[in-house]
Amino acid sequence: MKLGKKMQIGTASLALFVLGACASGPLSNREKGALIGGGVGAGSGALIGEAAAGAPGAGAAIGGAAGAIGGALVGDERDRQERYE
């Protein structure tokens, strides 16, 4: 059963990267940061959620959301710096 959950998490992370690659144009730093942060956050959150509470789905959701927000903020700052250089 645990292998199935890990496969679901891996599949969801892969889907994020595939969807990001299908964008019609080049991604901004904000978009890249949100995708990468969301993927890393979901994977980390699932591992932590499984170890701490036995709920990898909840951990993945919380970690993915937090990672996406953090990544978007960092990417947005990079976009701002590039505009003013």
Z-matrix of the N, CA and C atoms (Angstrom, degrees):
N
C 1 1.440
C 2 1.531 1 111.40
N 3 1.328 2 117.54 1 -38.63
C 4 1.460 3 120.24 2 -179.70
C 5 1.521 4 111.49 3 -65.92
N 6 1.315 5 117.47 4 -34.89
C 7 1.457 6 120.12 5 178.17
C 8 1.517 7 110.40 6 -63.52
N 9 1.322 8 117.52 7 -37.21
C 10 1.456 9 121.59 8 178.90
C 11 1.523 10 111.80 9 -62.70
N 12 1.324 11 117.07 10 -41.31
C 13 1.459 12 120.80 11 179.14
C 14 1.523 13 110.77 12 -66.65
N 15 1.326 14 116.45 13 -40.30
C 16 1.460 15 119.67 14 178.72
C 17 1.525 16 110.57 15 -65.63
N 18 1.317 17 116.53 16 -36.66
C 19 1.473 18 120.01 17 177.54
C 20 1.523 19 110.48 18 -65.48
N 21 1.329 20 117.76 19 -39.44
C 22 1.457 21 121.27 20 178.39
C 23 1.519 22 110.89 21 -63.51
N 24 1.305 23 116.60 22 -41.88
C 25 1.462 24 120.80 23 -179.85
C 26 1.528 25 109.88 24 -66.16
N 27 1.321 26 116.37 25 -43.91
C 28 1.469 27 119.88 26 177.96
C 29 1.518 28 111.61 27 -62.40
N 30 1.322 29 116.81 28 -40.35
C 31 1.459 30 121.13 29 179.24
C 32 1.524 31 110.58 30 -65.34
N 33 1.326 32 116.93 31 -42.10
C 34 1.465 33 120.08 32 179.27
C 35 1.529 34 111.06 33 -64.41
N 36 1.327 35 117.13 34 -40.74
C 37 1.466 36 120.15 35 178.01
C 38 1.525 37 111.23 36 -64.60
N 39 1.314 38 116.30 37 -41.81
C 40 1.460 39 120.42 38 177.90
C 41 1.523 40 110.78 39 -63.33
N 42 1.319 41 116.71 40 -38.81
C 43 1.461 42 120.44 41 179.17
C 44 1.524 43 111.38 42 -62.32
N 45 1.332 44 117.18 43 -37.63
C 46 1.465 45 120.04 44 177.37
C 47 1.522 46 111.40 45 -60.09
N 48 1.323 47 116.30 46 -44.57
C 49 1.457 48 119.79 47 -179.06
C 50 1.528 49 111.37 48 -69.36
N 51 1.319 50 117.52 49 -38.31
C 52 1.470 51 120.37 50 179.28
C 53 1.519 52 110.21 51 -66.09
N 54 1.322 53 117.61 52 -43.45
C 55 1.459 54 120.17 53 178.65
C 56 1.525 55 111.27 54 -64.14
N 57 1.309 56 116.74 55 -36.26
C 58 1.460 57 120.21 56 177.23
C 59 1.511 58 112.07 57 -65.37
N 60 1.313 59 116.94 58 -33.79
C 61 1.456 60 121.04 59 -179.89
C 62 1.524 61 111.70 60 -74.04
N 63 1.311 62 117.98 61 -17.89
C 64 1.463 63 121.54 62 -177.83
C 65 1.520 64 113.10 63 -88.47
N 66 1.305 65 118.51 64 7.57
C 67 1.456 66 121.12 65 -179.66
C 68 1.523 67 110.00 66 -62.46
N 69 1.329 68 115.86 67 149.46
C 70 1.461 69 120.25 68 -176.18
C 71 1.519 70 112.93 69 -71.40
N 72 1.289 71 118.51 70 -23.36
C 73 1.458 72 121.69 71 -179.93
C 74 1.513 73 109.56 72 -139.46
N 75 1.324 74 116.41 73 -176.45
C 76 1.467 75 118.61 74 178.67
C 77 1.529 76 110.35 75 -65.50
N 78 1.303 77 115.39 76 143.48
C 79 1.458 78 120.29 77 -179.06
C 80 1.523 79 110.13 78 -81.27
N 81 1.324 80 114.96 79 145.20
C 82 1.456 81 119.30 80 174.63
C 83 1.526 82 108.20 81 -76.60
N 84 1.313 83 115.98 82 167.32
C 85 1.459 84 119.83 83 177.30
C 86 1.527 85 110.97 84 -61.49
N 87 1.333 86 117.01 85 -34.60
C 88 1.461 87 120.67 86 178.36
C 89 1.518 88 110.60 87 -63.19
N 90 1.333 89 117.08 88 -44.87
C 91 1.462 90 121.18 89 -179.61
C 92 1.529 91 111.55 90 -66.66
N 93 1.333 92 115.55 91 -42.22
C 94 1.471 93 119.00 92 177.12
C 95 1.518 94 110.87 93 -61.69
N 96 1.321 95 116.15 94 -44.73
C 97 1.456 96 120.57 95 -179.71
C 98 1.520 97 112.21 96 -62.22
N 99 1.331 98 116.70 97 -40.77
C 100 1.462 99 120.22 98 179.29
C 101 1.524 100 111.08 99 -65.09
N 102 1.326 101 117.01 100 -42.33
C 103 1.465 102 120.30 101 179.48
C 104 1.527 103 111.96 102 -65.91
N 105 1.306 104 115.94 103 -48.32
C 106 1.463 105 119.25 104 -178.92
C 107 1.526 106 110.61 105 -66.86
N 108 1.327 107 116.38 106 -45.34
C 109 1.465 108 119.63 107 179.19
C 110 1.517 109 112.50 108 -62.46
N 111 1.324 110 116.60 109 -39.42
C 112 1.460 111 120.18 110 178.19
C 113 1.513 112 112.54 111 -64.65
N 114 1.325 113 116.18 112 -42.21
C 115 1.469 114 120.13 113 179.03
C 116 1.514 115 112.72 114 -66.16
N 117 1.324 116 115.67 115 -46.48
C 118 1.467 117 119.87 116 179.69
C 119 1.533 118 110.10 117 -66.75
N 120 1.331 119 116.09 118 -41.70
C 121 1.465 120 119.85 119 179.59
C 122 1.515 121 112.62 120 -64.39
N 123 1.327 122 117.19 121 -39.12
C 124 1.468 123 120.44 122 179.22
C 125 1.526 124 110.82 123 -65.96
N 126 1.320 125 116.65 124 -43.90
C 127 1.462 126 119.84 125 178.66
C 128 1.518 127 112.17 126 -64.19
N 129 1.317 128 116.08 127 -46.44
C 130 1.467 129 120.49 128 179.64
C 131 1.522 130 111.11 129 -65.22
N 132 1.322 131 115.51 130 -43.59
C 133 1.462 132 119.80 131 -179.99
C 134 1.516 133 112.28 132 -62.84
N 135 1.321 134 117.22 133 -36.82
C 136 1.463 135 120.43 134 178.07
C 137 1.517 136 111.18 135 -65.30
N 138 1.324 137 116.36 136 -42.89
C 139 1.469 138 119.63 137 178.34
C 140 1.522 139 111.32 138 -64.66
N 141 1.317 140 116.71 139 -44.67
C 142 1.460 141 120.51 140 -179.77
C 143 1.525 142 110.41 141 -68.09
N 144 1.338 143 116.78 142 -42.23
C 145 1.457 144 120.59 143 179.06
C 146 1.518 145 112.63 144 -61.75
N 147 1.326 146 116.62 145 -38.14
C 148 1.465 147 120.83 146 178.05
C 149 1.522 148 110.50 147 -66.88
N 150 1.310 149 117.01 148 -44.69
C 151 1.463 150 120.90 149 -176.90
C 152 1.527 151 111.63 150 -71.52
N 153 1.323 152 117.38 151 -39.93
C 154 1.459 153 120.26 152 -173.65
C 155 1.526 154 113.37 153 -84.39
N 156 1.329 155 116.70 154 -42.06
C 157 1.460 156 118.60 155 -172.32
C 158 1.520 157 113.71 156 -129.19
N 159 1.321 158 117.91 157 -3.80
C 160 1.455 159 120.16 158 -177.24
C 161 1.519 160 112.43 159 72.77
N 162 1.336 161 116.78 160 23.19
C 163 1.461 162 121.48 161 -178.01
C 164 1.521 163 109.73 162 -129.87
N 165 1.339 164 117.68 163 79.78
C 166 1.460 165 118.79 164 -177.80
C 167 1.528 166 113.55 165 -67.57
N 168 1.308 167 117.27 166 -28.81
C 169 1.470 168 119.63 167 179.31
C 170 1.513 169 112.56 168 -64.66
N 171 1.325 170 115.85 169 -45.61
C 172 1.461 171 120.03 170 178.25
C 173 1.525 172 110.55 171 -65.51
N 174 1.321 173 116.40 172 -41.66
C 175 1.460 174 119.68 173 178.00
C 176 1.514 175 112.10 174 -62.35
N 177 1.344 176 116.46 175 -39.98
C 178 1.464 177 120.71 176 178.96
C 179 1.522 178 110.97 177 -65.58
N 180 1.317 179 117.07 178 -40.96
C 181 1.463 180 120.42 179 -179.94
C 182 1.526 181 111.45 180 -65.18
N 183 1.310 182 115.72 181 -46.53
C 184 1.470 183 119.90 182 -179.58
C 185 1.529 184 110.43 183 -67.40
N 186 1.329 185 116.67 184 -46.78
C 187 1.460 186 120.32 185 179.78
C 188 1.521 187 112.35 186 -63.77
N 189 1.329 188 116.81 187 -39.86
C 190 1.462 189 120.49 188 179.02
C 191 1.517 190 112.04 189 -64.14
N 192 1.328 191 116.06 190 -43.25
C 193 1.466 192 119.63 191 178.87
C 194 1.528 193 111.14 192 -65.01
N 195 1.321 194 116.36 193 -46.28
C 196 1.465 195 119.92 194 179.96
C 197 1.524 196 111.12 195 -64.03
N 198 1.331 197 116.78 196 -41.74
C 199 1.463 198 120.23 197 178.60
C 200 1.509 199 112.82 198 -65.01
N 201 1.324 200 116.74 199 -40.36
C 202 1.462 201 120.05 200 179.36
C 203 1.528 202 111.40 201 -64.94
N 204 1.322 203 116.25 202 -41.80
C 205 1.469 204 120.00 203 178.95
C 206 1.523 205 110.25 204 -65.70
N 207 1.322 206 116.37 205 -47.47
C 208 1.470 207 119.78 206 179.30
C 209 1.514 208 112.30 207 -62.12
N 210 1.325 209 116.89 208 -43.65
C 211 1.459 210 120.62 209 178.52
C 212 1.511 211 112.69 210 -63.41
N 213 1.333 212 116.14 211 -39.24
C 214 1.462 213 120.03 212 178.75
C 215 1.532 214 110.93 213 -65.51
N 216 1.323 215 116.54 214 -39.05
C 217 1.467 216 119.71 215 179.13
C 218 1.528 217 111.51 216 -65.19
N 219 1.319 218 116.36 217 -43.39
C 220 1.462 219 120.19 218 178.49
C 221 1.527 220 110.40 219 -65.14
N 222 1.324 221 116.91 220 -44.24
C 223 1.466 222 120.95 221 178.70
C 224 1.512 223 112.63 222 -63.32
N 225 1.331 224 116.51 223 -37.57
C 226 1.462 225 120.50 224 178.50
C 227 1.524 226 110.75 225 -63.98
N 228 1.312 227 116.25 226 -39.61
C 229 1.468 228 119.87 227 177.39
C 230 1.525 229 110.91 228 -64.58
N 231 1.322 230 117.03 229 -39.10
C 232 1.471 231 119.88 230 176.47
C 233 1.526 232 111.10 231 -64.03
N 234 1.335 233 116.77 232 -40.36
C 235 1.472 234 119.74 233 177.42
C 236 1.525 235 110.29 234 -61.17
N 237 1.334 236 116.90 235 -42.29
C 238 1.462 237 120.83 236 178.74
C 239 1.514 238 111.80 237 -62.25
N 240 1.329 239 116.73 238 -42.86
C 241 1.463 240 120.40 239 179.25
C 242 1.515 241 111.33 240 -63.63
N 243 1.323 242 117.13 241 -39.84
C 244 1.483 243 120.08 242 -179.90
C 245 1.520 244 110.97 243 -67.01
N 246 1.322 245 117.96 244 -34.14
C 247 1.473 246 120.56 245 179.25
C 248 1.512 247 111.88 246 -66.30
N 249 1.326 248 116.77 247 -35.32
C 250 1.465 249 120.16 248 -175.43
C 251 1.516 250 113.93 249 -94.60
N 252 1.313 251 118.94 250 3.38
C 253 1.467 252 120.87 251 178.49
C 254 1.498 253 110.99 252 -87.19
